[in-house]
Amino acid sequence: MNNNNVKKILADNIRLLRTKKRYSQEAIADFANIGQSKISEIENEHSNPNLETIIKIANALQVRVKDLFEE
């Protein structure tokens, strides 16, 4: 699995989980205490979030970190 695949899987899973819960990017950003633009960048594969950011997003979505990386 290369870096681009990981970014796509992460982006797709965050978007899918967020929309499934009917959360806006802004809501997830608020829950995770990060900027809304960061959520957008991650979902559009324009950012490589660090582990701390990934953990915050997982907590905001109420999922395990590994759930964000499952194909």
Secondary structure, DSSP 8 states (H G I E B T S, - for coil): --HHHHHHHHHHHHHHHHHHTT--HHHHHHHHTS-HHHHHHHHTT-----HHHHHHHHHHHTS-GGGGG--
